[in-house]
Amino acid sequence: MAVVEIERLALLAAFDIDAEDPALFTTESGRRIYATRVHSRHAGRALDVTLTSLTAPLNVRSAATITQLKSRFSAGAYFVIGMAAGLRDKTTVGDVVVPELVHYYEPGRQEPDTFEPRREVEHVNRVLYRNLSYYEPGDRYFARVDELLAIADASRLPDDLPVPFRPKYHGRNVVLVSGEQLIQDGRLTREQVRFDERIKAGDQEAYGAAIGLQDATWALFRGIADYGEHPKPNRYQYVATTAAAVALREFLETEYEPLGAAEF
């Protein structure tokens, strides 16, 4: 699942789906649903993959939309791809972060002269996180990203895109902090230092997605599109989301273990 339109386009491209082709079907609300398959090395078979977009940002909306989608589609695992704001000293625009857990930034109690945080946390399923910790992008990953960016609409690419483009993958000991106010109030760096040194990025949808998927197997693939600046830059949005979407596809093909795989 992507969230906004530019993320949807990057997700479809990463799975070799032409955005202009007819969708598998369209829901009553107008949401387009696409279907494809990828081969899983661990399963020794093709995996059915369904792609769609939430079309509504922010935590509350993403939780509600995902809950609706789950009522229509039962899946072995759910993945949300998209953009995030990174910490300058820990990430570079274009990098991909796959968090082990998500901190919700907003909850707390407002006292007359202070604010008492009451953070909430959601964890990735331990079996899925084990698989994620094994994944490491290689030459094929970079080649795929390069191919997609080479045929992308030039208006979606930054003038300073490095050639070759080699985004870094952050998939171990990573925390993402989520909240509607977090990016806007500029506290991402301070929150990271004070609350959890593993925080590398922040967004406004991840916790809602985690809540909507809390009884399911899920993970988040987020591309670093900016550093939370104001006004918000958009030069790396498509690039970052493409890097995240290709990482998801490669993970499904190489390290993902479908439900029913042996555990010990």
N, C-alpha and C positions, 0 to 999 in steps of 0.2 A: 504494500500500500504506500502510495505517495500522499502528499498533503495538498500542495498547490499545483497549478498548471505546469509550470516549468519543470517541476519534479516529475510529474506524470510523463512528460515528453522524454525526459532522460531515462526513466524507468523502462518505458516501452522500447526505446532504442537499444538499451543494454540487453534486452531479451529478444532482439531482432523482430520487433513488431512495428509495422508501419502505422503511425498514429492516424493516417487517413483511411486505413482499412476498416471495414465494418467491425464493431465490437462483437464479442460473443453474444451479448445481449445488453439491453439497457433497462435499469430498474425503473419502478414507477416514479421515482424522484428525478430520473434523468441521468443517473450515474452510469458510466460506461464500464463494462466488465470485459476483460480480455483473457484469453486462455492460451497457454503454450506448454511445452514440456522441456525439461533439461535432464541430462543423464547423470545419475548419482553413482559415484564410484563405490560408496559404502553399501548402497542398496543393491547395486548391480542391475539397476533397471531405470527406466525413465520416471521422473517425478512430474505429476500434474501441477502446474503453477497457474494460479489465477491472479491477475493484476488489476488494480483499480486505484482510485484516488479518493481521499476523504473530502476534498474540495472546501474544507472549512478549518482554518487554523485555530490555535489556542486550545488549552487543555480541556475545558469543559466540552467544547464542540467536538474535539477529536474523540473523547471518551464516549459521547453519545452516538457519534457516527459509527465507531467501531462496534459498539454494542449492537447497533442495527445490522451491520454487516455480518456479525457472528450469528445472528438469528437466521440468516439466509445461507451462509457458507460455513461448513464445518471443515477445519483444516488440521493437519498434523502439526503445523507451526505457522505463526503469523509474523510477518516482518514489516517494519515501517522504515522507509528510506526518505531522506530529505536533507535539508540544510540545517546548520547550527552555527552559532558564533563561537569562535575558539579563543583560547588564551594565547596571547602573543608569544610568551616565553615557553609554551609547550606545544604549540601547533603552528602550521603554516597553511595559508589558504589553499584549498584543494585537498588537504589531508582528509582521511576517513577515520572517524572514531566510532567504536562499537562498545558501548558501556556495559559494565557488569551490573551496575545498578543506577537507578535514577532517584535523585533527591528532589522533592517538591519544595520549592523556595518560599511559597506564600504563607503557609499556615502559621498562626501564632496568636498571641493575646496582646491586645493593645492596652497598656497601662497608662495612667495620666501623663507620665513623663518618660516612658520607655516602651519598647516592644519586645515581648518574650517569644522568640521563635519556637515553633513546635513542628520541626521538620518531619516529613513523611518519606518513606523509602519503599521502592519496589525493586526486587531482584530478578535478574534473568534466571530461568530454570537451570539448575546446576549441570544437568546432562548437556543441554544446549551450550552452556557457557564453556564446558570442557571442549566441545567440538570447536567453538569459536577460538579458543586459546591455541588450538593447533593450526588454525588457518594462517597462512603467511603469503601475501601476494608475490607472484614471481613474474618471469618474462612474459608468459601468456597474458597475465593480467594487464601489464603495462602496454602490450601490443594491442589488446582490445580497447583500452582507453584511448590510445593514440588513434586507432582506426575510427572510432566514433567521433572524436573531436575533429578529425580531418574532414569528415563529411557533414559536420554540424553547420547550422546557419551561422555565418560569421558575426552576425549582430549579437549572438549569445556568448561570444568568446571575448576575453580581455585582450587588449593590445600587448600586455606584458606576459602572456602565457609562456612559460619556459618550454624550450624544445631541446631535448625530449622532456615531456612532462612526467615526473616521477613522484606522485603523491605518497606520503607516508601513511602506513596503516597502524592505528593505535587500537589494539584489541586485547590488551592485558592490563589489569589493574587500572581500568578507566572508569571514572564516574562522570555522569552528565547531570547538571542541575537544571531544573525546569521551572518556569514560572512566567506569568504574563508580565510582571513588572521587572523581571530580572534584567532583560536586555535594555529596557527603556531607562532604568534608573542608574545604569553604569556600575553596578556593584559586583559584576562577575568576578573580577580579580580579587576584590576584598573578600568575597564569599569563599573563594577557593582557599585563600590563605587561612581564614579564620575557621572554616568549617570542615574541610576535607581536602588534603593536599593532592588527592588523586583526581580531582575535578580538572577536566581539560576543555570542556565546552558547555554551552548552555543553549536552551531553546525555549519555545513556548507551547509545545505540543506533546513532548515525550511522556510526561507524567500522566496526562490524560489517556494517551495510548496504552500505557502500562496498566492503568486502572481498568480500562475497557477490556484488557486481555489478561487480567490477573488470575483467572482460572484456566488459562491456556498456556501453551509454550510460545514464547515470543522473543524477539530481539530487535534492536534498533541499529540501523546503519545511517550515520549522519556525516555529510560532507561539510567541511569547514568553508563557509562562503564569505565570512567577514570576521571582524573582531568586536562586533557590537557597537560600531561607530554610529554617530548621528551626524548627518542623515545617513540612512542605511545604504551602503554601496550594493550594487547588483552585478558587478563585473564577473564574479566567480560563481554565481548561483548555479548556472547550468554545468559548468566544469566540475564543481564540487559534488553535485548530485549525480552526475555521470560516474565519477569515481566511486561513489558509494553504491550505486546500482550495479556496477560491474563487480564490485567486491561481493555483493550479495549473490550474484549469479555464480561467481567462482566458488564461493563458500558452499552453495548448494551442490555444485558439481564435485567438489573435492573432499570436504570434511563433514558435511551435514549427515547426521544419522537419523533416518526416519523413525517414527514411533515403532516400538516393537523390536528395535535392535537390542542386542544383549547388553546388560549393565552389570558392572561389578565395581 
